[in-house]
Amino acid sequence: MAFDYDKNKSSHGNDSFWTSYSDLFLGLSAIFLLLYVTASLRTGTDALKGQVENQKLTMKVEELENQLKMYESVKTNYMQKEAPKDEVQEYQELMDKLTLLEEEAKDEKTRLAQASLENERKAKALNKYQQMVRNVLNANKVAKSRIISRGEVIDEQIEEIGQQKQEIAGLEQDVAMKKRKLEDNERKIMASETALKKNMQDLQKAYKANKLTKKAYDLRMKKLKDENAEQVSALQAANQRFEGQIMAGNQKINELGRELASTQTTLDETKTSLDSTRSNLAETQGQLQASQAMARDLKGALDQSAKDAAGLRGQIGALQAGYAAEKARDKAAFDGEMKKLKLGAAERAAREGQFRAAAAQKEKDLHGRLAGLQGRLRDTEGALAKAKEEMDARREVAREIQRGFAKVGVKADVDVQTGEVILDFGDAYFESDSANIKPEMRKVLEKAMPVYSQSLFGNPKVAKKISAVEIVGFASPTYQGRFIDPNSSKPEDKTALKYNMDLSYRRANAIFGHLIDEKNPDRHQKELLSLMKVSGRSFLEVMNVKNRNVATAAEFCKQNDCKKAQRVIVRFSMDGK
């Protein structure tokens, strides 16, 4: 009987499929279990081995500690009982040095740790600083790029203006040339007509004198008229062409002029603030230069007085030293001479009396010269002290005026060296060609002048030194709508100077009149008015003119602040009492 494989396969196919998978899973589980057990055994063996080694090391450490204790005990016993004193001392010194080195090592470690922390902080601070520097550099670069771009725009505008001006100038030259040709043609036409009239008159005279026949007269007359008409027509045609070209050129000039005006307006707007700043700077520099000049004069007087005093002291010292040296020389010479001469008591006494009398006379002369020099020295030192006192008094009055103006809200430029006050009326200065005080100006004066008089006369020590109070008026360098150069010597400019001098005086006098008519005078007004004087300076000191190449007053005032040129200055003088 043979085995039927297909029959068995068909009858056991499904059961044997799942049975084979179960056998596979069982085999895999057995393998994993075996691996786990092996790993656990190895781990346990390693742990046990480590524990055994740890116990061995512990025992070894204990053994070493016991040995160290034994060695320490032996060392202690030896050092206490058997070692000589010098060895004990040397050992103690070595141990102290080791301890010191250990402490130094600890200190060095601590110091290095602190230095490390400090370096770390410095590094962080340096990083922050570097970042700040980078930010500043970047900001500067951005600002420079903006400035450069604005400068390039301005340069382009200036270049464009220059090109437009050149083009306009070329067109104007062309138009002028065409106009000249047009005028030449007009003159030629007039000359032709004049010649025609003359020729016609000559023909008429010849005809009347029977020198020509009627036919010849008519032919020649027609020929003259035709020639003249042809010439005039040609000239008129040329004139029409020129007129057309002139009109086209004028239109082009007008267009370029409008473009130029637009470009110039843009450029002027960019420069206006700069011009205003420059104008204010020029005025401030002018005031500063005047103040510095006065301060230099006072300082020069002080320096000269100090120099004179030092020179006089030197002369006095030189006289005293010279007299002492001469006295010593004379005494030595007299003693030497007396030793050489064998004189009796009476003659010796007489000689000594003569010597003392001569010495007394020399000393008297010296005292006279010293008295003269000391008198000059006292005078110089007195002048020096008065000059210093005046400078100090001026500074104190100026500071008092500044403090007082600040309290009442008055704006003014006060020179701390001289005490000179330039009142700031804001936008309410004198009108052009006018000395009338505006209401806003009156308000400023009503607040400022009581403070000013209190600063001068409130302190009796300062009040007795005040010799004068001056109101100085000014005017802008303009006259009848044109700019006047302050350095000009032309007759018409001298007339302008006289007019503005009178105007500046009337402005100062208007301030004085307002103070006199004050309804509520302050308690020092009488003292102030009794010392007050009025003057005008026209436009001679008012400003540093930035540009003299201007023609009109409007153009000048556009570049310079003419309002502030119509200012008023109040200053005081001291007589050095």
C-alpha positions as CSV (number, residue, x, y, z in Angstrom):
1,M,0.0,0.0,0.0
2,A,1.5,3.4,-0.9
3,F,1.1,6.8,1.1
4,D,-1.5,9.0,-0.6
5,Y,0.0,12.5,-0.1
6,D,-2.7,14.5,-1.8
7,K,-5.4,12.8,0.3
8,N,-3.7,13.6,3.5
9,K,-3.0,17.1,2.4
10,S,-6.6,17.8,1.6
11,S,-7.8,16.3,4.9
12,H,-5.2,18.0,7.2
13,G,-4.5,21.2,5.3
14,N,-6.2,23.8,7.6
15,D,-5.2,22.2,11.0
16,S,-1.5,21.8,10.1
17,F,-1.3,25.5,9.1
18,W,-2.1,26.9,12.5
19,T,-0.2,24.1,14.2
20,S,3.0,25.1,12.4
21,Y,2.7,28.7,13.5
22,S,2.1,27.7,17.1
23,D,5.3,25.6,17.0
24,L,7.2,28.6,15.6
25,F,6.0,31.0,18.4
26,L,6.9,28.4,21.0
27,G,10.4,28.1,19.7
28,L,10.9,31.9,19.6
29,S,9.6,32.3,23.2
30,A,12.1,29.6,24.4
31,I,14.9,31.5,22.6
32,F,14.0,34.9,24.2
33,L,13.6,33.3,27.6
34,L,17.1,31.7,27.3
35,L,18.6,35.1,26.3
36,Y,16.9,36.9,29.2
37,V,18.2,34.3,31.7
38,T,21.7,34.5,30.2
39,A,21.7,38.4,30.4
40,S,20.4,38.3,34.0
41,L,23.0,35.8,35.0
42,R,25.7,37.9,33.4
43,T,24.4,41.1,35.1
44,G,24.3,39.4,38.5
45,T,27.8,38.0,38.0
46,D,29.1,41.4,37.1
47,A,27.4,43.0,40.1
48,L,28.8,40.3,42.4
49,K,32.2,40.7,40.9
50,G,32.1,44.5,41.4
51,Q,30.9,44.1,45.0
52,V,33.8,41.7,45.7
53,E,36.3,44.1,44.2
54,N,34.8,47.0,46.1
55,Q,35.2,45.0,49.3
56,K,38.8,44.3,48.4
57,L,39.4,48.0,47.7
58,T,37.7,48.9,51.0
59,M,39.9,46.5,52.9
60,K,43.0,47.9,51.1
61,V,42.0,51.4,51.9
62,E,41.5,50.5,55.6
63,E,44.8,48.7,55.5
64,L,46.5,51.8,54.0
65,E,44.8,54.0,56.6
66,N,46.1,51.8,59.3
67,Q,49.5,51.9,57.8
68,L,49.3,55.7,57.7
69,K,48.2,55.8,61.3
70,M,51.0,53.5,62.3
71,Y,53.5,55.7,60.3
72,E,52.0,58.8,61.9
73,S,52.4,57.2,65.3
74,V,55.9,56.1,64.6
75,K,56.7,59.6,63.3
76,T,55.2,61.3,66.3
77,N,57.0,59.0,68.7
78,Y,60.3,59.6,66.8
79,M,59.8,63.3,66.7
80,Q,58.9,63.5,70.4
81,K,61.5,61.1,71.9
82,E,64.3,60.3,69.5
83,A,64.8,63.1,66.9
84,P,67.3,65.9,67.7
85,K,66.0,69.4,68.2
86,D,67.5,70.7,64.9
87,E,65.7,68.0,62.9
88,V,62.4,68.7,64.8
89,Q,62.8,72.4,64.0
90,E,63.6,71.7,60.4
91,Y,60.6,69.4,60.1
92,Q,58.4,72.0,61.7
93,E,59.7,74.6,59.3
94,L,59.0,72.3,56.4
95,M,55.5,71.6,57.6
96,D,54.9,75.3,58.1
97,K,56.1,76.0,54.6
98,L,53.9,73.3,53.2
99,T,50.9,74.7,55.0
100,L,51.8,78.2,53.8
101,L,52.1,76.8,50.2
102,E,48.8,75.1,50.6
103,E,47.2,78.3,51.8
104,E,48.9,80.3,49.0
105,A,47.6,77.7,46.5
106,K,44.1,78.1,47.9
107,D,44.4,81.9,47.7
108,E,45.8,81.7,44.2
109,K,43.0,79.4,43.2
110,T,40.5,81.9,44.7
111,R,42.2,84.8,43.1
112,L,42.2,83.1,39.7
113,A,38.6,82.2,40.1
114,Q,37.7,85.8,40.9
115,A,39.9,87.0,38.0
116,S,38.1,84.6,35.7
117,L,34.8,85.9,36.9
118,E,36.0,89.5,36.4
119,N,37.4,88.7,33.0
120,E,34.0,87.1,32.1
121,R,32.2,90.3,33.3
122,K,34.7,92.4,31.3
123,A,34.2,90.2,28.3
124,K,30.4,90.7,28.5
125,A,30.8,94.4,29.0
126,L,33.2,94.5,26.1
127,N,30.7,92.7,23.9
128,K,28.1,95.2,24.9
129,Y,30.4,98.1,24.3
130,Q,31.4,96.6,20.9
131,Q,27.8,96.3,20.0
132,M,27.2,99.9,21.1
133,V,30.1,101.0,19.0
134,R,28.8,99.0,16.0
135,N,25.4,100.6,16.4
136,V,27.0,104.1,16.6
137,L,29.1,103.4,13.5
138,N,26.1,102.0,11.7
139,A,24.0,105.1,12.7
140,N,26.9,107.3,11.6
141,K,27.1,105.5,8.3
142,V,23.4,105.9,7.7
143,A,23.5,109.6,8.7
144,K,26.5,110.1,6.4
145,S,24.8,108.4,3.6
146,R,21.8,110.6,4.1
147,I,23.9,113.7,4.3
148,I,25.8,112.6,1.1
149,S,22.5,111.9,-0.7
150,R,21.2,115.3,0.4
151,G,24.5,116.9,-0.7
152,E,24.2,115.1,-4.0
153,V,20.7,116.4,-4.4
154,I,21.8,119.9,-3.7
155,D,24.8,119.5,-6.0
156,E,22.5,118.2,-8.7
157,Q,20.1,121.1,-8.2
158,I,23.0,123.6,-8.3
159,E,24.3,121.9,-11.5
160,E,20.8,122.0,-13.0
161,I,20.5,125.7,-12.1
162,G,23.9,126.4,-13.6
163,Q,22.9,124.6,-16.8
164,Q,19.6,126.4,-17.0
165,K,21.3,129.7,-16.4
166,Q,23.8,128.9,-19.2
167,E,21.0,127.9,-21.5
168,I,19.0,131.1,-20.6
169,A,22.2,133.2,-21.2
170,G,22.7,131.6,-24.6
171,L,19.1,132.2,-25.5
172,E,19.2,135.8,-24.3
173,Q,22.4,136.3,-26.4
174,D,20.6,134.8,-29.4
175,V,17.6,137.0,-28.8
176,A,19.7,140.1,-28.4
177,M,21.5,139.3,-31.7
178,K,18.2,138.8,-33.5
179,K,17.0,142.1,-32.0
180,R,20.1,143.9,-33.3
181,K,19.6,142.4,-36.7
182,L,15.9,143.4,-36.6
183,E,17.0,147.0,-35.7
184,D,19.5,147.0,-38.5
185,N,16.8,145.9,-41.0
186,E,14.5,148.6,-39.6
187,R,17.3,151.2,-40.1
188,K,17.9,149.8,-43.6
189,I,14.2,150.1,-44.4
190,M,14.1,153.7,-43.1
191,A,17.3,154.5,-45.1
192,S,15.8,152.9,-48.2
193,E,12.6,154.9,-47.8
194,T,14.7,158.1,-47.2
195,A,16.7,157.4,-50.4
196,L,13.5,156.7,-52.3
197,K,12.1,160.0,-51.2
198,K,15.3,161.8,-52.2
199,N,15.5,160.2,-55.6
200,M,11.8,160.9,-56.2
201,Q,12.4,164.6,-55.3
202,D,15.4,164.7,-57.6
203,L,13.3,163.2,-60.4
204,Q,10.5,165.7,-59.8
205,K,13.0,168.6,-59.9
206,A,14.5,167.3,-63.1
207,Y,11.1,166.8,-64.6
208,K,10.0,170.3,-63.6
209,A,13.2,171.7,-65.0
210,N,12.3,169.9,-68.3
211,K,15.4,167.8,-68.1
212,L,13.3,164.6,-68.5
213,T,10.3,163.8,-70.6
214,K,7.1,162.6,-69.0
215,K,7.7,159.1,-70.2
216,A,11.3,158.9,-69.0
217,Y,10.2,160.4,-65.7
218,D,7.4,157.8,-65.3
219,L,9.8,154.9,-66.2
220,R,12.5,156.0,-63.7
221,M,9.9,156.7,-61.0
222,K,8.4,153.2,-61.5
223,K,11.9,151.6,-61.4
224,L,12.8,153.4,-58.2
225,K,9.5,152.4,-56.5
226,D,9.9,148.7,-57.6
227,E,13.5,148.5,-56.4
228,N,12.6,150.1,-53.1
229,A,9.5,147.8,-52.7
230,E,11.6,144.7,-53.5
231,Q,14.3,145.7,-51.0
232,V,11.7,146.6,-48.3
233,S,9.8,143.4,-48.8
234,A,13.0,141.4,-48.4
235,L,13.9,143.3,-45.2
236,Q,10.3,142.9,-43.8
237,A,10.3,139.2,-44.5
238,A,13.7,138.9,-42.7
239,N,12.2,141.0,-39.8
240,Q,9.2,138.7,-39.6
241,R,11.5,135.7,-39.3
242,F,13.6,137.4,-36.6
243,E,10.4,138.4,-34.7
244,G,9.2,134.8,-34.8
245,Q,12.6,133.5,-33.6
246,I,12.6,136.2,-30.9
247,M,9.1,135.2,-29.7
248,A,10.2,131.5,-29.7
249,G,13.3,132.4,-27.8
250,N,11.4,134.5,-25.3
251,Q,9.0,131.6,-24.7
252,K,11.9,129.2,-24.2
253,I,13.5,131.7,-21.8
254,N,10.2,132.1,-19.9
255,E,9.9,128.3,-19.6
256,L,13.5,127.9,-18.4
257,G,12.9,130.8,-16.1
258,R,10.0,129.1,-14.5
259,E,12.0,125.9,-14.2
260,L,14.9,127.8,-12.8
261,A,12.6,129.6,-10.3
262,S,11.1,126.2,-9.2
263,T,14.6,124.7,-8.8
264,Q,15.8,127.8,-7.0
265,T,12.8,127.7,-4.7
266,T,13.5,124.1,-3.7
267,L,17.2,125.0,-3.1
268,D,16.2,128.1,-1.1
269,E,14.0,126.1,1.1
270,T,16.9,123.8,1.8
271,K,19.2,126.7,2.6
272,T,16.8,128.9,4.5
273,S,17.2,127.3,7.9
274,L,21.0,127.2,7.3
275,D,21.0,130.9,6.4
276,S,19.0,131.8,9.5
277,T,21.3,129.8,11.7
278,R,24.3,131.5,10.1
279,S,22.8,134.9,10.6
280,N,22.1,134.2,14.3
281,L,25.6,132.8,14.6
282,A,27.1,135.9,13.0
283,E,25.1,138.2,15.4
284,T,26.2,136.1,18.4
285,Q,29.8,136.1,17.2
286,G,29.6,139.9,16.8
287,Q,28.3,140.3,20.3
288,L,30.9,137.8,21.6
289,Q,33.7,139.7,19.8
290,A,32.5,143.0,21.3
291,S,32.3,141.5,24.8
292,Q,35.7,139.8,24.3
293,A,37.2,143.0,23.2
294,M,36.0,144.8,26.3
295,A,37.1,141.9,28.5
296,R,40.5,142.0,26.7
297,D,40.8,145.7,27.4
298,L,40.0,145.2,31.1
299,K,42.3,142.2,31.3
300,G,45.0,144.2,29.6
301,A,44.6,147.0,32.1
302,L,44.8,144.5,34.9
303,D,47.8,142.7,33.4
304,Q,49.6,146.0,32.9
305,S,48.9,147.1,36.5
306,A,50.1,143.8,37.8
307,K,53.2,144.1,35.6
308,D,53.9,147.6,36.8
309,A,53.4,146.5,40.4
310,A,55.8,143.6,39.9
311,G,58.3,145.9,38.3
312,L,58.1,148.4,41.2
313,R,58.5,145.6,43.7
314,G,61.6,144.4,41.8
315,Q,63.0,147.9,41.8
316,I,62.5,148.2,45.6
317,G,64.1,144.8,46.2
318,A,67.0,145.7,43.9
319,L,67.6,149.0,45.7
320,Q,67.4,147.3,49.1
321,A,69.8,144.6,48.0
322,G,72.2,147.1,46.4
323,Y,72.2,149.3,49.5
324,A,72.9,146.3,51.8
325,A,75.8,145.2,49.5
326,E,77.2,148.7,49.2
327,K,76.9,149.2,53.0
328,A,78.8,145.9,53.6
329,R,81.5,146.9,51.1
330,D,81.9,150.4,52.6
331,K,82.1,148.9,56.1
332,A,84.7,146.4,55.0
333,A,86.8,149.1,53.2
334,F,86.6,151.4,56.3
335,D,87.6,148.6,58.7
336,G,90.5,147.7,56.4
337,E,91.7,151.3,56.2
338,M,91.4,151.8,59.9
339,K,93.6,148.7,60.5
340,K,96.3,150.1,58.2
341,L,96.3,153.6,59.8
342,K,97.7,154.1,63.3
343,L,95.4,156.8,64.6
344,G,94.8,158.1,68.0
345,A,91.6,157.7,69.8
346,A,90.3,161.2,69.0
347,E,91.2,161.0,65.3
348,R,89.8,157.4,65.1
349,A,86.5,158.6,66.7
350,A,86.3,161.5,64.2
351,R,86.8,159.2,61.3
352,E,84.1,156.8,62.6
353,G,81.8,159.7,63.0
354,Q,82.4,160.8,59.4
355,F,81.7,157.2,58.2
356,R,78.5,156.9,60.2
357,A,77.3,160.3,58.9
358,A,78.0,159.3,55.3
359,A,76.2,156.0,55.8
360,A,73.2,157.8,57.4
361,Q,73.0,160.2,54.5
362,K,73.1,157.2,52.0
363,E,70.4,155.5,54.1
364,K,68.3,158.6,54.1
365,D,68.6,159.0,50.3
366,L,67.6,155.3,49.9
367,H,64.6,155.8,52.1
368,G,63.6,158.7,50.0
369,R,63.8,156.7,46.8
370,L,62.1,153.8,48.4
371,A,59.3,156.0,49.6
372,G,58.8,157.3,46.0
373,L,58.7,153.8,44.6
374,Q,56.4,152.5,47.4
375,G,54.1,155.4,46.7
376,R,53.9,154.5,43.0
377,L,53.4,150.9,44.0
378,R,50.5,151.8,46.3
379,D,49.0,153.8,43.5
380,T,49.4,150.9,41.0
381,E,48.1,148.4,43.5
382,G,45.2,150.7,44.2
383,A,44.4,151.0,40.5
384,L,44.7,147.2,40.1
385,A,42.4,146.6,43.1
386,K,39.8,149.1,41.7
387,A,40.0,147.5,38.2
388,K,39.5,144.0,39.8
389,E,36.7,145.4,42.0
390,E,35.0,146.9,38.9
391,M,35.2,143.7,37.0
392,D,33.8,141.7,39.9
393,A,31.1,144.3,40.4
394,R,30.1,144.1,36.7
395,R,30.0,140.3,36.8
396,E,27.8,140.4,40.0
397,V,25.5,142.9,38.5
398,A,25.2,140.9,35.2
399,R,24.5,137.7,37.2
400,E,21.9,139.6,39.3
401,I,20.2,140.9,36.1
402,Q,20.2,137.3,34.6
403,R,18.5,135.9,37.8
404,G,16.0,138.7,37.9
405,F,15.1,138.4,34.2
406,A,14.7,134.7,34.6
407,K,12.3,135.1,37.5
408,V,10.0,137.5,35.6
409,G,10.2,135.7,32.3
410,V,12.2,138.3,30.3
411,K,14.3,137.1,27.4
412,A,17.6,139.0,27.0
413,D,21.2,138.5,26.1
414,V,23.3,139.6,29.2
415,D,27.0,139.8,28.8
416,V,28.4,138.4,32.1
417,Q,31.7,140.3,31.6
418,T,30.4,143.8,30.9
419,G,26.8,143.7,32.1
420,E,25.5,144.8,28.7
421,V,21.9,143.9,28.0
422,I,20.3,143.3,24.6
423,L,16.5,143.2,25.1
424,D,14.7,140.5,23.2
425,F,11.2,141.7,22.1
426,G,10.4,138.4,20.3
427,D,8.7,139.3,17.0
428,A,7.6,142.7,18.2
429,Y,10.6,144.9,17.2
430,F,10.3,148.3,15.7
431,E,8.8,148.5,12.3
432,S,10.9,149.6,9.3
433,D,11.4,153.4,9.3
434,S,9.6,153.7,12.6
435,A,10.4,154.6,16.2
436,N,7.0,153.8,17.6
437,I,7.0,151.3,20.5
438,K,4.5,148.4,20.1
439,P,2.3,147.3,23.0
440,E,4.3,144.0,23.2
441,M,7.5,146.0,23.6
442,R,5.9,148.0,26.4
443,K,5.1,144.9,28.3
444,V,8.7,143.7,28.0
445,L,10.0,147.0,29.2
446,E,7.6,147.1,32.1
447,K,8.9,143.8,33.3
448,A,12.6,144.2,32.5
449,M,13.5,147.8,33.6
450,P,12.4,147.4,37.3
451,V,14.6,144.3,37.5
452,Y,17.5,146.2,35.8
453,S,17.3,149.2,38.1
454,Q,17.0,147.0,41.2
455,S,20.2,145.1,40.1
456,L,22.1,148.4,39.7
457,F,20.8,150.4,42.7
458,G,19.6,147.7,45.1
459,N,23.1,147.2,46.4
460,P,24.5,150.5,47.9
461,K,28.1,149.4,47.3
462,V,27.3,148.9,43.6
463,A,25.0,151.9,43.3
464,K,27.6,154.4,44.3
465,K,29.9,153.2,41.5
466,I,27.3,153.6,38.7
467,S,28.2,156.7,36.7
468,A,25.8,156.4,33.7
469,V,23.2,154.2,32.2
470,E,23.0,154.4,28.4
471,I,20.2,153.4,26.0
472,V,21.6,152.7,22.5
473,G,19.3,152.3,19.5
474,F,20.1,150.7,16.2
475,A,18.7,150.4,12.6
476,S,19.1,147.9,9.8
477,P,21.4,148.8,6.9
478,T,18.6,149.5,4.4
479,Y,17.3,152.7,3.0
480,Q,14.5,153.4,0.5
481,G,14.2,149.7,-0.4
482,R,17.9,149.1,-1.0
483,F,20.8,147.7,1.0
484,I,23.4,150.1,2.3
485,D,27.0,148.9,2.8
486,P,28.1,150.2,6.2
487,N,31.7,150.7,4.8
488,S,30.5,152.7,1.8
489,S,31.6,156.3,1.3
490,K,29.2,157.2,-1.5
491,P,27.2,160.5,-1.0
492,E,23.9,158.7,-1.3
493,D,25.0,156.1,1.2
494,K,26.1,158.9,3.6
495,T,22.5,160.3,3.4
496,A,21.2,156.8,4.3
497,L,23.7,156.7,7.3
498,K,22.4,160.1,8.5
499,Y,18.8,159.0,8.2
500,N,19.4,155.7,10.1
501,M,21.5,157.4,12.7
502,D,18.6,159.8,13.4
503,L,16.2,156.8,13.3
504,S,18.3,154.8,15.8
505,Y,18.4,157.8,18.2
506,R,14.7,158.3,18.0
507,R,14.2,154.6,18.8
508,A,16.4,154.9,21.9
509,N,14.7,158.1,22.9
510,A,11.3,156.4,22.5
511,I,12.4,153.9,25.1
512,F,13.6,156.7,27.4
513,G,10.3,158.5,26.9
514,H,8.4,155.4,27.9
515,L,10.4,155.1,31.1
516,I,9.7,158.7,32.0
517,D,5.9,158.3,31.3
518,E,5.7,155.1,33.4
519,K,2.5,155.3,35.5
520,N,3.7,152.8,38.1
521,P,7.4,153.7,38.5
522,D,9.6,151.4,40.7
523,R,11.5,152.7,43.7
524,H,14.8,153.1,41.9
525,Q,13.4,154.9,38.8
526,K,14.6,158.4,39.9
527,E,18.1,157.1,40.4
528,L,18.0,155.4,37.0
529,L,16.6,158.4,35.1
530,S,19.1,160.8,36.7
531,L,22.0,158.8,35.2
532,M,20.4,157.9,31.9
533,K,21.6,159.1,28.5
534,V,20.4,158.2,25.0
535,S,22.4,157.5,21.8
536,G,22.0,156.0,18.3
537,R,24.5,153.9,16.4
538,S,22.6,153.6,13.1
539,F,23.8,150.3,11.5
540,L,27.5,150.6,12.3
541,E,27.7,148.1,15.1
542,V,24.5,146.1,14.6
543,M,25.6,143.0,12.8
544,N,28.3,141.2,10.8
545,V,26.8,141.5,7.3
546,K,27.0,138.0,5.7
547,N,26.8,139.1,2.1
548,R,27.3,142.6,0.8
549,N,26.6,141.6,-2.8
550,V,22.9,142.3,-2.6
551,A,21.0,145.1,-4.1
552,T,17.5,145.3,-2.5
553,A,16.5,145.5,1.2
554,A,14.2,142.6,0.7
555,E,17.0,140.4,-0.5
556,F,19.3,141.5,2.4
557,C,16.6,140.9,5.0
558,K,16.0,137.5,3.5
559,Q,19.6,136.5,4.4
560,N,19.9,138.5,7.6
561,D,17.5,139.1,10.5
562,C,16.5,142.7,10.0
563,K,14.0,142.6,12.9
564,K,16.7,142.0,15.4
565,A,18.8,144.7,13.7
566,Q,16.3,147.2,15.0
567,R,17.2,146.4,18.6
568,V,17.9,148.3,21.7
569,I,20.9,147.8,24.1
570,V,21.0,149.0,27.7
571,R,24.5,149.3,29.3
572,F,25.9,151.0,32.4
573,S,29.3,152.6,33.2
574,M,31.3,152.7,36.5
575,D,33.6,155.5,37.6
576,G,35.7,153.4,39.9
577,K,34.8,155.1,43.2
